[in-house]
Amino acid sequence: MTATLAPDRPGTVVERQFATFYVGHMLLGVDIRVVQEINRQSEITQVPHAPEYVRGVINLRGDVATVIDLRAVLGLPRATASRERRNLIVHSGGEAIGLLVDRISDILTLRTDEISPAPANVDDVDSRFIAGVHALGTGIVVLLDIEKVLADQQPPDA
């Protein structure tokens, strides 16, 4: 599912929900329609010769899911272990992918007219990963296009 923030019909304002979380100091969000579940960081089995952003794989009730460290994708240093770290399990291309995040925040409901287009550079996040931004009283939430984030992590011949 492409995480488009535009309503189905131009000029129509609809509500969208986003699962929000922190990676470093950045508040990020993804369309809740791609989120399968959120779970505690379980034991991750490392995969030899995997790219740096791939932390490994986990057993998700009998299915194997790749875990991607969003810190590495966003160019941040690796975090130390924390009780607040979670796997945000999303669906992409018919498979479950775990996104390792520092801390879960909230579910945010926004009208499409409250979402601004992605600026050229927001808080060091590559603008091609951004579906939009929303100003909060305490800062901004950067809404990620998870399909673009994950597609960018594929090997060139994939």
Residue frames as a rotation matrix with the C-alpha (Angstrom) as fourth column:
MET 1
0.583 0.813 0.000 0.00
0.813 -0.583 0.000 0.00
0.000 0.000 -1.000 0.00
THR 2
-0.418 -0.669 0.614 1.42
0.619 -0.705 -0.347 3.35
0.665 0.235 0.709 -0.98
ALA 3
-0.180 0.294 -0.939 1.11
0.925 -0.274 -0.263 5.75
-0.334 -0.916 -0.222 1.91
THR 4
-0.550 0.063 0.832 -0.51
0.475 -0.796 0.375 8.60
0.687 0.601 0.408 0.06
LEU 5
-0.736 0.271 -0.620 -1.88
0.515 -0.369 -0.773 11.36
-0.438 -0.889 0.132 2.20
ALA 6
-0.859 0.455 -0.235 -4.08
-0.509 -0.705 0.494 12.85
0.059 0.544 0.837 -0.49
PRO 7
-0.173 0.877 0.449 -7.80
-0.404 0.352 -0.844 12.10
-0.898 -0.327 0.293 -0.27
ASP 8
-0.336 0.099 0.936 -9.32
0.629 0.763 0.146 9.87
-0.701 0.638 -0.319 -2.93
ARG 9
0.387 0.501 0.774 -11.09
0.894 -0.410 -0.182 12.83
0.226 0.762 -0.606 -4.53
PRO 10
-0.680 -0.675 0.285 -9.37
0.604 -0.737 -0.304 16.22
0.415 -0.035 0.909 -4.90
GLY 11
-0.480 0.461 0.746 -10.86
-0.407 -0.871 0.276 18.88
0.777 -0.171 0.606 -2.64
THR 12
0.634 0.685 -0.358 -12.12
-0.036 0.488 0.872 16.27
0.772 -0.540 0.334 -0.18
VAL 13
-0.274 -0.668 0.692 -10.85
-0.829 -0.201 -0.522 16.47
0.488 -0.717 -0.498 3.39
VAL 14
0.637 0.414 -0.650 -10.57
-0.059 0.867 0.494 13.12
0.768 -0.277 0.577 5.14
GLU 15
0.577 -0.442 0.687 -9.06
-0.800 -0.136 0.585 11.97
-0.165 -0.887 -0.432 8.39
ARG 16
0.369 -0.567 -0.737 -5.99
-0.117 0.758 -0.642 9.75
0.922 0.324 0.213 8.54
GLN 17
0.944 -0.116 0.309 -4.47
-0.298 0.098 0.949 8.05
-0.140 -0.988 0.058 11.57
PHE 18
0.313 -0.926 -0.213 -0.76
-0.359 0.092 -0.929 7.72
0.879 0.367 -0.304 12.20
ALA 19
0.829 -0.268 -0.491 1.20
0.555 0.507 0.659 5.60
0.072 -0.819 0.569 14.66
THR 20
0.652 -0.607 0.453 3.82
-0.402 -0.784 -0.473 7.98
0.643 0.126 -0.756 16.06
PHE 21
0.799 -0.518 -0.307 7.16
0.598 0.623 0.505 7.12
-0.070 -0.586 0.807 17.60
TYR 22
0.755 -0.627 -0.191 10.56
-0.565 -0.770 0.297 8.56
-0.334 -0.117 -0.935 18.37
VAL 23
0.629 -0.767 0.123 13.85
0.749 0.557 -0.359 7.80
0.207 0.318 0.925 16.68
GLY 24
-0.629 -0.776 0.044 16.42
0.689 -0.583 -0.430 9.86
0.359 -0.240 0.902 18.52
HIS 25
-0.751 0.330 -0.572 14.83
0.185 -0.726 -0.662 13.25
-0.633 -0.603 0.485 19.17
MET 26
-0.847 0.404 -0.346 12.63
-0.503 -0.398 0.767 13.09
0.172 0.824 0.540 16.06
LEU 27
-0.276 0.859 0.431 8.91
-0.209 0.384 -0.900 12.42
-0.938 -0.338 0.074 16.31
LEU 28
-0.883 -0.051 -0.467 7.95
-0.468 0.182 0.865 10.35
0.041 0.982 -0.184 13.29
GLY 29
-0.085 0.895 0.439 4.72
-0.507 0.340 -0.792 8.76
-0.858 -0.289 0.424 12.13
VAL 30
-0.989 -0.084 -0.123 3.49
-0.149 0.502 0.852 6.14
-0.010 0.860 -0.509 9.69
ASP 31
-0.230 0.953 -0.194 0.01
-0.846 -0.097 0.525 5.56
0.481 0.285 0.829 8.31
ILE 32
-0.322 0.125 0.938 -1.68
-0.774 0.535 -0.337 3.21
-0.544 -0.835 -0.076 10.73
ARG 33
0.718 0.661 -0.218 -3.08
-0.653 0.531 -0.540 1.20
-0.241 0.530 0.813 7.81
VAL 34
0.359 -0.653 -0.666 0.37
-0.450 0.504 -0.737 -0.35
0.817 0.565 -0.113 7.25
VAL 35
-0.499 -0.554 0.666 0.95
-0.834 0.099 -0.543 -1.19
0.234 -0.827 -0.512 10.94
GLN 36
-0.044 0.422 -0.906 0.34
-0.047 0.905 0.424 -4.79
0.998 0.061 -0.020 11.93
GLU 37
0.816 0.248 -0.522 1.43
0.475 0.226 0.850 -4.60
0.329 -0.942 0.067 15.55
ILE 38
0.237 -0.763 0.601 3.87
-0.652 -0.584 -0.484 -3.13
0.720 -0.277 -0.636 18.04
ASN 39
0.884 0.048 -0.464 5.88
0.259 0.776 0.574 -5.44
0.388 -0.629 0.674 20.23
ARG 40
0.738 -0.672 0.059 8.76
-0.350 -0.307 0.885 -5.35
-0.577 -0.674 -0.462 22.65
GLN 41
0.221 -0.757 -0.614 12.17
-0.930 0.027 -0.367 -5.73
0.294 0.652 -0.698 21.15
SER 42
0.932 0.110 0.345 12.51
-0.212 0.938 0.275 -9.50
-0.293 -0.330 0.897 21.06
GLU 43
0.096 -0.953 0.287 15.69
0.019 0.290 0.957 -11.43
-0.995 -0.087 0.046 20.50
ILE 44
0.773 0.071 -0.631 17.06
-0.587 -0.297 -0.753 -10.50
-0.241 0.952 -0.188 17.10
THR 45
0.467 -0.618 0.633 19.10
0.493 0.776 0.394 -13.07
-0.734 0.128 0.667 15.21
GLN 46
0.105 -0.513 -0.852 21.85
-0.553 -0.742 0.379 -11.37
-0.827 0.431 -0.361 13.26
VAL 47
0.908 0.164 0.386 22.24
0.244 0.543 -0.803 -12.18
-0.341 0.823 0.453 9.58
PRO 48
-0.017 -1.000 -0.008 25.83
0.520 -0.016 0.854 -12.49
-0.854 0.010 0.521 8.30
HIS 49
-0.798 -0.496 0.343 26.88
0.553 -0.374 0.745 -9.91
-0.242 0.784 0.572 5.70
ALA 50
0.287 0.938 0.193 23.59
0.958 -0.284 -0.042 -8.02
0.015 0.197 -0.980 6.01
PRO 51
-0.084 -0.262 0.961 23.64
0.340 -0.915 -0.220 -4.27
0.937 0.308 0.166 5.37
GLU 52
-0.914 -0.402 -0.053 24.18
0.196 -0.323 -0.926 -2.08
0.355 -0.857 0.374 8.45
TYR 53
-0.546 0.769 0.333 20.53
-0.804 -0.592 0.049 -1.02
0.235 -0.241 0.942 8.60
VAL 54
0.377 0.638 -0.671 19.37
-0.339 0.769 0.541 -4.67
0.862 0.024 0.507 8.89
ARG 55
-0.026 -0.350 0.936 19.61
-0.998 -0.036 -0.042 -5.60
0.049 -0.936 -0.349 12.56
GLY 56
-0.942 -0.271 0.198 18.58
-0.279 0.960 -0.013 -9.19
-0.186 -0.067 -0.980 11.82
VAL 57
-0.375 0.847 -0.377 15.45
-0.276 0.286 0.918 -11.31
0.885 0.448 0.126 11.87
ILE 58
-0.678 0.265 0.686 12.86
-0.689 0.094 -0.718 -12.19
-0.255 -0.960 0.119 14.50
ASN 59
-0.851 0.507 -0.133 10.40
0.453 0.839 0.301 -15.02
0.265 0.196 -0.944 14.94
LEU 60
-0.720 0.688 0.089 6.94
-0.691 -0.701 -0.178 -13.50
-0.060 -0.190 0.980 14.64
ARG 61
0.101 0.769 0.631 4.66
-0.656 0.528 -0.539 -16.36
-0.748 -0.360 0.558 15.72
GLY 62
0.280 -0.081 0.957 6.32
0.365 0.931 -0.028 -18.81
-0.888 0.357 0.290 13.36
ASP 63
0.837 -0.042 0.545 7.02
0.513 -0.285 -0.810 -16.34
0.190 0.957 -0.217 10.55
VAL 64
-0.142 -0.946 -0.292 10.42
0.922 -0.234 0.308 -14.75
-0.360 -0.226 0.905 10.01
ALA 65
0.896 0.396 0.202 10.43
0.439 -0.856 -0.271 -10.94
0.066 0.332 -0.941 9.84
THR 66
-0.136 -0.937 0.321 13.40
0.805 -0.293 -0.515 -8.76
0.577 0.189 0.794 8.92
VAL 67
0.641 0.259 -0.722 14.15
0.679 -0.631 0.376 -6.01
-0.358 -0.731 -0.580 11.44
ILE 68
0.089 -0.542 0.836 15.38
0.689 -0.572 -0.445 -2.69
0.719 0.615 0.322 10.08
ASP 69
-0.128 -0.233 -0.964 16.99
0.895 -0.445 -0.011 -0.14
-0.427 -0.864 0.266 12.40
LEU 70
0.721 0.485 0.495 15.46
0.660 -0.697 -0.278 3.22
0.210 0.528 -0.823 11.53
ARG 71
0.682 -0.566 -0.463 18.38
-0.052 -0.668 0.742 4.94
-0.730 -0.482 -0.485 13.26
ALA 72
-0.340 -0.853 0.395 20.75
0.374 0.263 0.889 3.49
-0.863 0.450 0.230 10.64
VAL 73
0.042 0.445 0.894 18.37
0.999 -0.012 -0.041 4.37
-0.008 0.895 -0.445 7.79
LEU 74
0.900 0.398 0.180 18.19
0.392 -0.917 0.067 7.96
0.192 0.010 -0.981 9.03
GLY 75
0.223 -0.920 0.322 21.94
0.250 -0.265 -0.931 8.22
0.942 0.288 0.171 9.57
LEU 76
0.570 0.009 0.821 21.84
-0.725 -0.465 0.509 8.33
0.387 -0.885 -0.258 13.37
PRO 77
-0.577 -0.817 0.002 24.27
-0.703 0.495 -0.511 6.49
0.417 -0.296 -0.859 15.65
ARG 78
-0.188 0.471 -0.862 23.18
0.210 0.877 0.433 3.11
0.959 -0.100 -0.263 17.00
ALA 79
0.277 0.400 0.874 21.30
-0.742 -0.489 0.459 3.36
0.611 -0.775 0.162 20.30
THR 80
-0.869 -0.462 0.174 22.15
-0.449 0.593 -0.668 1.56
0.206 -0.659 -0.723 23.49
ALA 81
-0.568 0.675 -0.471 19.68
0.538 0.738 0.408 -1.04
0.623 -0.022 -0.782 24.73
SER 82
-0.850 0.387 0.356 16.58
-0.520 -0.724 -0.454 0.45
0.082 -0.572 0.816 26.31
ARG 83
-0.716 0.660 0.226 13.36
0.387 0.645 -0.658 -0.90
-0.581 -0.384 -0.718 27.78
GLU 84
0.049 0.785 -0.617 11.44
-0.227 -0.593 -0.773 1.56
-0.973 0.178 0.149 25.62
ARG 85
-0.693 -0.338 -0.637 12.74
-0.678 0.002 0.736 0.28
-0.247 0.941 -0.230 22.26
ARG 86
0.137 0.830 0.541 10.06
-0.229 0.558 -0.798 -1.45
-0.964 -0.015 0.266 20.23
ASN 87
-0.907 -0.200 0.372 9.54
0.287 0.352 0.891 -3.27
-0.309 0.914 -0.262 16.96
LEU 88
-0.072 0.864 -0.498 6.89
-0.572 -0.444 -0.690 -1.55
-0.817 0.235 0.526 14.90
ILE 89
-0.617 -0.116 0.778 5.73
0.388 0.816 0.429 -4.32
-0.685 0.567 -0.458 12.56
VAL 90
-0.045 0.552 -0.833 4.53
-0.659 -0.643 -0.391 -2.99
-0.751 0.531 0.392 9.21
HIS 91
0.368 0.220 0.903 3.32
0.505 0.768 -0.393 -4.64
-0.781 0.601 0.171 6.01
SER 92
0.163 -0.332 -0.929 5.22
-0.734 -0.670 0.111 -3.97
-0.659 0.664 -0.353 2.83
GLY 93
-0.277 -0.279 -0.919 5.11
-0.922 0.348 0.172 -5.94
0.272 0.895 -0.354 -0.38
GLY 94
0.504 0.621 -0.601 3.14
-0.442 0.783 0.438 -8.75
0.742 0.045 0.669 1.24
GLU 95
0.040 -0.521 -0.852 5.59
0.624 0.679 -0.386 -9.33
0.780 -0.517 0.353 4.07
ALA 96
0.956 0.234 -0.174 5.99
0.269 -0.477 0.836 -8.18
0.113 -0.847 -0.520 7.66
ILE 97
-0.031 -0.959 0.282 8.98
0.445 -0.266 -0.855 -5.93
0.895 0.099 0.435 8.37
GLY 98
0.558 0.138 -0.818 10.03
0.826 -0.186 0.532 -4.84
-0.079 -0.973 -0.218 11.85
LEU 99
0.261 -0.459 0.850 11.10
0.143 -0.852 -0.504 -1.23
0.955 0.253 -0.157 12.28
LEU 100
-0.026 -0.358 -0.933 13.26
0.979 0.178 -0.095 -0.79
0.200 -0.917 0.346 15.36
VAL 101
0.241 0.202 0.949 12.23
0.111 -0.977 0.180 2.48
0.964 0.062 -0.258 17.02
ASP 102
-0.740 -0.663 0.119 13.39
0.006 -0.183 -0.983 4.13
0.673 -0.726 0.139 20.24
ARG 103
-0.851 0.503 -0.148 10.02
0.150 -0.037 -0.988 4.83
-0.503 -0.863 -0.044 21.83
ILE 104
-0.418 0.812 0.407 6.34
0.808 0.127 0.576 4.59
0.416 0.569 -0.709 20.89
SER 105
-0.987 0.141 0.076 4.31
-0.159 -0.918 -0.364 7.78
0.018 -0.371 0.928 21.25
ASP 106
-0.358 0.933 0.038 0.61
-0.224 -0.047 -0.973 7.95
-0.907 -0.357 0.226 20.29
ILE 107
-0.303 0.429 0.851 -1.97
0.941 0.274 0.197 7.47
-0.148 0.861 -0.487 17.60
LEU 108
-0.661 0.017 -0.750 -2.43
-0.007 -1.000 -0.017 10.83
-0.750 -0.006 0.661 15.89
THR 109
0.059 0.749 0.660 -5.58
0.918 0.218 -0.330 11.61
-0.391 0.625 -0.675 13.90
LEU 110
-0.609 -0.326 -0.723 -5.15
0.028 -0.920 0.391 14.35
-0.793 0.218 0.570 11.30
ARG 111
0.693 0.720 0.031 -7.31
0.162 -0.114 -0.980 15.80
-0.702 0.685 -0.195 8.57
THR 112
0.245 -0.627 0.740 -5.56
0.959 0.271 -0.087 15.82
-0.146 0.730 0.667 5.21
ASP 113
0.584 -0.014 0.812 -5.74
0.343 -0.902 -0.262 19.63
0.736 0.431 -0.522 5.14
GLU 114
0.932 -0.296 0.210 -3.65
-0.322 -0.407 0.855 19.71
-0.167 -0.864 -0.475 8.36
ILE 115
0.425 -0.798 0.427 -0.73
0.554 0.602 0.574 17.94
-0.716 -0.007 0.698 6.67
SER 116
0.586 -0.326 -0.742 1.85
-0.585 -0.804 -0.109 20.08
-0.561 0.498 -0.661 4.90
PRO 117
0.912 -0.313 -0.263 3.96
-0.052 0.548 -0.835 18.85
0.406 0.775 0.484 1.98
ALA 118
0.602 -0.765 -0.228 7.45
0.740 0.426 0.521 17.61
-0.301 -0.482 0.823 2.66
PRO 119
0.830 -0.430 -0.354 10.01
-0.464 -0.885 -0.013 20.42
-0.308 0.175 -0.935 2.74
ALA 120
0.535 -0.688 -0.490 13.43
-0.480 0.230 -0.847 19.89
0.695 0.688 -0.207 1.17
ASN 121
-0.443 -0.704 -0.554 15.04
0.182 0.535 -0.825 19.01
0.878 -0.467 -0.109 4.50
VAL 122
0.529 0.636 0.562 13.35
-0.533 -0.267 0.803 18.35
0.661 -0.724 0.197 7.82
ASP 123
0.572 -0.248 0.782 15.46
-0.768 0.173 0.617 17.56
-0.288 -0.953 -0.092 10.85
ASP 124
-0.417 -0.908 -0.034 18.00
-0.830 0.365 0.422 15.57
-0.371 0.205 -0.906 8.83
VAL 125
0.003 0.471 0.882 15.41
0.155 0.871 -0.466 13.18
-0.988 0.138 -0.070 7.37
ASP 126
-0.921 -0.336 0.197 15.86
0.208 0.002 0.978 12.52
-0.329 0.942 0.068 3.66
SER 127
-0.502 0.771 -0.392 12.96
-0.655 -0.635 -0.409 14.40
-0.564 0.052 0.824 2.02
ARG 128
-0.479 0.356 -0.802 12.13
-0.674 0.437 0.596 11.54
0.563 0.826 0.031 -0.35
PHE 129
-0.807 0.174 -0.565 11.07
0.414 0.849 -0.329 9.49
0.422 -0.499 -0.757 2.69
ILE 130
-0.837 0.436 -0.331 8.61
0.073 -0.511 -0.856 12.15
-0.543 -0.741 0.396 3.87
ALA 131
-0.403 0.805 0.434 4.91
0.887 0.228 0.401 11.97
0.224 0.547 -0.807 3.02
GLY 132
0.311 0.491 0.814 4.18
0.203 -0.871 0.448 15.19
0.928 0.026 -0.371 4.91
VAL 133
-0.798 -0.511 -0.320 4.64
0.447 -0.144 -0.883 17.10
0.405 -0.847 0.343 8.15
HIS 134
0.398 0.907 0.140 2.31
0.465 -0.331 0.821 18.45
0.791 -0.261 -0.554 10.81
ALA 135
-0.539 -0.555 0.633 3.05
-0.207 -0.641 -0.739 21.21
0.816 -0.529 0.231 13.31
LEU 136
0.247 0.520 -0.818 2.32
0.772 0.405 0.490 20.32
0.586 -0.752 -0.302 16.92
GLY 137
0.953 0.148 0.263 2.43
-0.033 -0.815 0.579 22.67
0.300 -0.560 -0.772 19.89
THR 138
0.679 -0.718 0.154 5.83
-0.172 0.048 0.984 21.26
-0.714 -0.694 -0.091 20.87
GLY 139
-0.496 -0.863 -0.098 7.41
-0.328 0.082 0.941 20.78
-0.804 0.499 -0.324 17.45
ILE 140
0.047 0.508 -0.860 6.61
-0.999 0.048 -0.027 18.82
0.027 0.860 0.509 14.33
VAL 141
0.169 0.009 0.985 5.79
-0.117 0.993 0.011 15.25
-0.979 -0.118 0.169 13.46
VAL 142
-0.453 -0.393 -0.800 7.39
-0.859 -0.049 0.510 13.96
-0.240 0.918 -0.315 10.27
LEU 143
0.503 0.720 0.479 5.10
-0.459 0.692 -0.557 11.53
-0.732 0.060 0.679 8.46
LEU 144
-0.561 -0.827 0.032 7.10
-0.485 0.361 0.797 8.86
-0.670 0.432 -0.604 6.67
ASP 145
0.504 0.540 -0.674 6.16
-0.860 0.387 -0.333 7.18
0.081 0.748 0.659 3.42
ILE 146
0.253 -0.439 0.862 7.10
-0.536 0.678 0.503 3.72
-0.806 -0.589 -0.064 4.61
GLU 147
0.849 0.068 0.525 7.02
0.355 0.663 -0.660 2.23
-0.393 0.746 0.538 1.12
LYS 148
0.785 -0.593 0.183 9.71
-0.186 -0.506 -0.842 4.68
0.591 0.627 -0.507 -0.01
VAL 149
0.327 -0.670 0.667 11.78
-0.930 -0.104 0.352 4.11
-0.167 -0.735 -0.657 3.13
LEU 150
0.352 -0.145 0.925 11.74
-0.179 0.959 0.218 0.36
-0.919 -0.242 0.312 2.60
ALA 151
0.945 0.008 0.326 12.18
0.312 0.268 -0.911 0.51
-0.095 0.963 0.251 -1.19
ASP 152
0.674 -0.728 0.126 15.33
-0.610 -0.644 -0.462 2.60
0.418 0.234 -0.878 -0.73
GLN 153
0.136 -0.621 0.772 16.81
-0.856 0.318 0.407 -0.15
-0.499 -0.716 -0.489 1.44
GLN 154
0.846 0.208 0.490 16.51
0.028 0.902 -0.431 -2.84
-0.532 0.379 0.757 -1.25
PRO 155
-0.260 -0.947 0.188 19.60
0.263 0.118 0.958 -3.98
-0.929 0.299 0.218 -3.14
PRO 156
-0.397 0.072 -0.915 19.77
-0.698 -0.671 0.250 -2.55
-0.596 0.738 0.316 -6.69
ASP 157
-0.827 0.044 -0.561 19.00
-0.434 0.584 0.685 -5.91
0.358 0.810 -0.464 -8.30
ALA 158
-0.815 0.571 0.098 15.97
0.282 0.539 -0.793 -6.63
-0.506 -0.619 -0.601 -6.07
